[in-house]
Amino acid sequence: MEFIKPGTNIPFTKYRRVAAILSTVVNLAVLALLFTKGPELGVDFAGGTMVHLKFQQRVSIPEIRQALDKVGFADSVIQDFGQDGSNEFMIRLEKTTGELGALGEEVRRGLDGQFGRERFEVRRIESVGPKVGKDLRERGTWSVIAATIMMGAYIWVRFGVSFGARFGFHFGLGAVIALVHDVLVTAGALMLAHYEFDLTVVAALLTIVGFSVNDTVVICDRIRENMRKNRRERLESVVNRSINECLSRTILTTGTALMVLVALFFLGGGVIRPFAFALLVGFISGVYSTIFIASPVILLWERGKK
């Protein structure tokens, strides 16, 4: 099945400079946001206790806060959770695992006096100590960095065998730049959407790295095949033709994945929504970066040769 007719020649490489400027501006803005404001860290990384509540009737955040004030949780952070009208709330507390058993009873006691025992449900309580949260945060960051570097090294070795270490390096360099771009764009979107960074978001970022590099490898393989068939053709023309030949495959694979993610985002509930949102942004960014960033970097080799 093909969405793009054979022989289509969309001049993708013609717009690589515009794409490079746009991507640089976006990435610098995300970096500035990361170093100034910083991401909203979940319990996994920041430490503390999270209580997930489900009410049978419509309640407001001030009413919940009033109930928690009576049991000494005046400084708790209360947020809407789930879809509109679901009456689900997330409560963030500074207390940790040492008081987890009594903590649930204290929260229940405060809510019982305000709403009645049958009017709400404590769906889950998660607690992480500050030291463990810091360790998880560091490990999560390094896992994303290591995955990105290893993917670039793999592509360098794979294509360096066929065209030499120098040409393979440009393949790998393009992949790493594209992956860094995808991770930063996804992180920026999560911060703008006010989603917390936790272990599920790290899993989403690692998935994005794998998905994006897969599309890059497919297009780079086609570039390698076309270079062998047409040794006298300009490299820019080969790159552009290879992208066009893989366009139907890119639309099909990414499109089917996005349909599943849209369903997860709207129907999966509040717990899975940040994960689905991160993958939605990352997969779309991955297609863009493969076409306009990873592949055009290969053209640096032609210029270097001249």
Helices and strands as residue ranges (DSSP letters): G 12-15, H 16-36, H 43-46, E 48-55, H 61-69, E 77-81, E 88-93, G 97-99, H 100-115, G 117-119, E 120-128, H 130-163, H 165-192, H 199-229, H 235-245, H 247-267, H 273-289, I 290-294, H 295-297, H 299-305
